[in-house]
Amino acid sequence: MSKSVNINIRVDSDLKRKAEAVYAELGMNLSTALNVFLRASVRNNGLPFDLRLNAETIETGRRHAAEQGINGLSRVFDGADALPEEEVD
C-alpha cells in the first residue's frame, strides 16, 4: 500500500457541512468521499463528470466580464499566486 499524505484545502464552512451530511447519508466521511473523487478522476483521466456551461451561466459570465472590462469569458494566470485575492478560495 502506498504512503498516505495530508491535503489541506480551504472550503466554505456551509458547503463543507452540507457535503458532510450528504456523504454521511451514503455511509462515508468527507475524506473517503474525496478519495473516491480522486480515484474516479485518475480512472477517467479528468473530472469524473461532465462540465458544461448553460446559457444562463454564459450570459452571467459575459455580464461580469463586461463589468470588469475583461475580453472573453476567461483569463489565464500563472498559478494560484497570480490570482487576484478575491478569487482565491
Stockholm file with secondary structure:
# STOCKHOLM 1.0

chainA/1-89         MSKSVNINIRVDSDLKRKAEAVYAELGMNLSTALNVFLRASVRNNGLPFDLRLNAETIETGRRHAAEQGINGLSRVFDGADALPEEEVD
#=GR chainA/1-89 SS CCCCCCCCCCCCHHHHHHHHHHHHHTTCCHHHHHHHHHHHHHHHTSCSSCCCCCHHHHHHHHHHHHHHTCSSSCCCCSSGGGSCGGGCC
#=GC SS_cons        CCCCCCCCCCCCHHHHHHHHHHHHHTTCCHHHHHHHHHHHHHHHTSCSSCCCCCHHHHHHHHHHHHHHTCSSSCCCCSSGGGSCGGGCC
//
